[in-house]
Amino acid sequence: MLRSDRNVIEDYMRGANGRATLPEMKRGKFFMDSADLAASEVDGALVGGFLGIPIFRKASLVNGIFEYYDDAGNLLLTNA
């Protein structure tokens, strides 16, 4: 995972639409895709993390789009 891929999540989470600190976030996991991930990682692979939250590749997403799910599988946040 490239730093620029992770920055998509970080910029959104720290911006006006997101949350600035970890205590404000429910625990869960991120799913995202990018051109770099498509070339180097299989669908479902752990590709990185953000503030201790794992990021997995999800091939069905458009490049640069992420989804954040809680542990129960409910969609909490997306930049789509």
N, C-alpha and C positions, 0 to 999 in steps of 0.2 A: 504494500500500500504506500503510495506516494504521500509526502507531507501535504501536497496540495489537495489530495483527496480528503484527508483528515480535516484540513482547514475548512472545507465546506460545512462539516458538522460543527466545528468549533465556532466559526463566524456566526452561524445561525443561532446556536445555543447561547452565545454571549451577547447577541444583538437584542434589539428591541422586541423581537418576536419570541425570544427564548428565555432561558434562565441563566443567571450569572454564576451561581454557586451550586456545588454538589448537594448540600443539604436540601435544596428546593426540589431536587429531581427524584422521582420515584425510581426504584431500581428496575432494571430491565436490560434490553439489548437493542443495539442499532443494526439495521440492515441497509446496505447501500451498494451501488454499482458504479463503475467508471471504466473508461477505455483501458486503463492500466490493469485493473482487476480482471477484466474480461480476458486479457492477454496472458495473465500469470496465475490466476486462482480459479479453482473449481467452485461451482455454486454451493453455498453453505459453509465455505471455509472461513475460519477465524482469520481476519486480515489486520486487526489492530485494536486499539482501544482509545477511549476518550474519558478522562477523569475516572478511570477504573471500570468503565462500562465497555463490554466487548462490542466489537464491530464485525459483522459477518457479511460476506458477499451474498447478494440476492440478485440473480441474473435477470429476473423479470422486471427489475426497476430500470428506468431510463438513466443514462449516465448523469452523475451529479445529484441524483435524488436520493434522499435517505428516509427511512421510516424508523421510529422509535417505539418499541412495544414494551409493556410491563411484563412481569413474570407470568401473568395469567393469559397473555396473548392478546391483550387489548391495545389497539393503536393509540398512542398518547400524543405523538407529534410527527409531522412530516413537513418537508419543504416543497412538496409538489403543489 
